[in-house]
Amino acid sequence: MSLVDNVVLVQRDNVILRIDRSQIAEYMNKGYNVIDANGNIIQKTIPTDVLTLQAEYKRQEDEILALEAQVKELKAQLRKKTKKSTTD
């Protein structure tokens, strides 16, 4: 295994670091995500600060409500089409 194979990129906010693969857990505990050379997140850290957790909870709650409304609308459309096809 070469030295390059042992190095990974981690990012937190606008800070990108090259670290040894053996340090991944340590840096993830500090809030860093593991990224690839293109900046895509490979392993996402779990937020530990309350404000970030609250914001993520609110975002997910809003998404759930929007999806529930969409499901309700699609069910209504399906009932309407089913009712229409049975009367034809």
C-alpha angles and dihedrals in degrees: 000000000000127000090253091057089057096054124087133179122240128186137196117175105318096336117104120185135183109224138172113268089241090065097058096104092047093053094043088055087055091055102264123140120217109239137184126236090275093054095254114145112248098173120018120210122230110246114243102187118091097229093055091046091049092049092049091047091051092047092051093045090053090048091051092050091049092049092048090053090049092051090050091051093047091049090052091050090048092050090049093051092044092050091047094050093049092053093050 
